[in-house]
């Protein structure tokens, strides 16, 4: 379970910021991940992992929910929800998910349909591409390597984001 949670946290940390790269609609976004692999082994899709989180002790689940909420991420449905401010949605850059994370991200190639990027964090690095279906939907593929429990591993994931509306409800915009 710990390994699954670690991989899920990496997927959320890496994928969610890239929804902001293109001039997308501000507001609430649902972001779901699938085809996750670590070390060549397929992991369950996000919805299955979220179901497994239900088995956590209530205090552990509350701590996880609060930690993600503090980073502007809400577990919901088959994935996570994030809130983009108008400034983040209009940005020509990929805003940092958490300024304290030590991560950097750089768009290496831009077109109207896709952005390629490189990311580097203290425990992870890699590349990806975001393909924009519209200003209300995107797909992303990310491939990278990370250190978990002192072991270097490779991983990949596919992500799909869909705009839910302008009102973010209780989901706070991410800082960065």
C-alpha positions as a printed Julia matrix, in Angstrom:
176×3 Matrix{Float64}:
   0.0    0.0     0.0
   2.83   2.4     0.84
   4.38   1.9    -2.61
   1.03   2.52   -4.3
   0.53   5.72   -2.31
   4.06   6.89   -3.14
   3.48   6.3    -6.84
   0.1    7.99   -6.68
   1.65  11.03   -5.0
   4.33  11.22   -7.72
   1.68  10.98  -10.46
  -0.4   13.75   -8.9
   2.63  15.94   -8.29
   3.93  15.55  -11.8
   0.77  15.56  -13.84
  -1.49  18.18  -12.32
   0.62  21.25  -13.07
   0.73  20.55  -16.79
  -2.96  21.17  -17.21
  -2.08  24.82  -16.81
   0.37  25.09  -19.69
  -2.03  26.13  -22.48
  -4.55  28.94  -22.16
  -7.22  26.74  -20.7
 -10.42  27.77  -18.98
 -10.01  28.97  -15.39
 -11.99  27.09  -12.79
 -12.39  23.53  -11.58
 -10.64  20.69  -13.47
 -11.06  16.93  -13.02
  -7.74  15.15  -13.71
  -7.66  11.35  -14.02
  -4.61   9.15  -14.58
  -4.36   5.76  -16.25
  -1.75   3.42  -17.73
   0.56   4.07  -14.78
   3.7    1.96  -14.73
   6.58   1.78  -12.29
   9.64  -0.3   -13.13
   7.79  -1.87  -16.05
   4.93  -3.06  -13.86
   1.44  -1.72  -14.46
  -0.19  -0.04  -11.49
  -3.92   0.19  -10.94
  -5.61   3.2   -12.49
  -6.32   6.17  -10.23
  -9.9    5.13   -9.53
  -8.74   1.76   -8.19
  -6.09   3.42   -6.0
  -8.67   5.87   -4.67
 -10.86   2.92   -3.73
  -7.87   1.42   -1.86
  -7.45   4.68    0.05
 -10.87   4.09    1.57
  -9.27   1.25    3.55
  -6.9    3.64    5.33
  -7.54   4.36    8.96
  -9.7    7.5     9.22
  -6.88   9.57   10.71
  -4.48   8.51    7.93
  -7.06   9.34    5.25
  -7.71  12.71    6.87
  -3.96  13.48    6.94
  -3.63  12.54    3.24
  -6.7   14.58    2.27
  -5.41  17.59    4.21
  -1.9   17.35    2.74
  -3.32  17.27   -0.78
  -5.82  20.03    0.0
  -2.95  22.21    1.27
  -1.44  21.81   -2.21
  -4.7   22.7    -3.98
  -5.61  19.1    -4.85
  -8.88  17.39   -3.93
  -9.4   13.62   -4.32
 -12.64  13.21   -6.27
 -14.37  10.65   -8.45
 -11.8    8.72  -10.5
  -8.96  11.2    -9.91
  -8.28  14.6    -8.46
  -9.71  18.07   -8.8
  -7.62  21.21   -9.11
  -8.67  24.84   -9.33
  -7.02  27.19  -11.82
  -7.18  30.95  -11.32
  -7.62  33.17  -14.39
  -3.95  34.2   -14.09
  -2.79  30.55  -13.99
  -5.01  29.61  -16.93
  -3.64  32.51  -19.03
  -0.01  31.89  -18.1
   2.54  31.19  -20.81
   4.43  29.15  -18.25
   3.67  26.0   -16.29
   2.99  27.28  -12.78
   4.72  25.38  -10.0
   2.47  23.08   -8.03
   4.19  23.97   -4.79
   6.9   26.58   -4.67
   8.48  24.72   -1.73
   8.78  21.44   -3.67
  12.13  22.25   -5.26
  10.77  21.25   -8.68
  11.42  23.08  -11.92
   9.56  22.71  -15.17
  10.44  23.94  -18.62
   8.37  23.9   -21.79
  10.79  22.73  -24.49
   8.47  22.9   -27.51
   5.16  24.67  -28.11
   2.49  24.4   -30.79
  -1.22  25.19  -30.81
  -2.0   21.5   -30.25
   0.73  20.34  -27.87
   3.44  21.4   -25.46
   6.48  19.24  -24.67
   8.15  19.75  -21.31
  10.93  18.62  -19.0
  10.63  18.53  -15.21
  13.17  18.09  -12.46
  12.5   17.6    -8.75
  14.78  16.58   -5.89
  13.51  12.98   -6.17
  12.2   12.84   -9.77
  12.87  13.99  -13.34
  11.47  13.33  -16.76
   9.68  14.53  -19.87
   6.17  14.7   -21.15
   3.75  16.06  -23.69
   0.37  17.7   -23.2
  -2.03  17.48  -26.15
  -4.78  20.07  -26.07
  -8.13  18.85  -27.33
  -9.71  22.23  -26.57
  -9.58  24.92  -23.89
 -11.71  22.54  -21.8
  -9.9   19.23  -22.27
  -6.37  17.81  -22.54
  -4.42  14.54  -22.54
  -0.88  14.2   -21.18
   1.78  11.5   -21.22
   4.68  11.64  -18.77
   7.77   9.44  -18.56
  10.36   9.85  -15.85
  12.51   8.42  -13.13
  12.27   8.88   -9.41
  13.75   7.69   -6.16
  11.45   5.81   -3.8
  12.7    4.22   -0.58
  16.28   4.83   -1.74
  15.79   2.96   -5.03
  15.91   4.58   -8.49
  12.85   3.61  -10.54
  11.3    4.55  -13.88
   7.66   5.33  -14.36
   5.08   6.62  -16.78
   1.45   7.72  -16.76
  -1.28   9.02  -19.05
  -3.56  11.76  -17.81
  -6.84  13.19  -18.99
  -8.18  16.54  -17.79
 -11.68  17.93  -18.25
 -12.95  21.35  -17.22
 -15.84  21.12  -14.77
 -16.87  24.78  -14.62
 -15.81  28.2   -13.4
 -16.83  27.64   -9.78
 -14.16  25.78   -7.82
 -16.42  25.28   -4.82
 -14.29  24.31   -1.81
 -11.2   23.46   -3.89
  -8.62  26.19   -3.31
  -6.39  27.42   -6.17
  -2.9   26.0    -6.08
  -0.13  28.29   -4.98
   3.17  28.47   -6.71
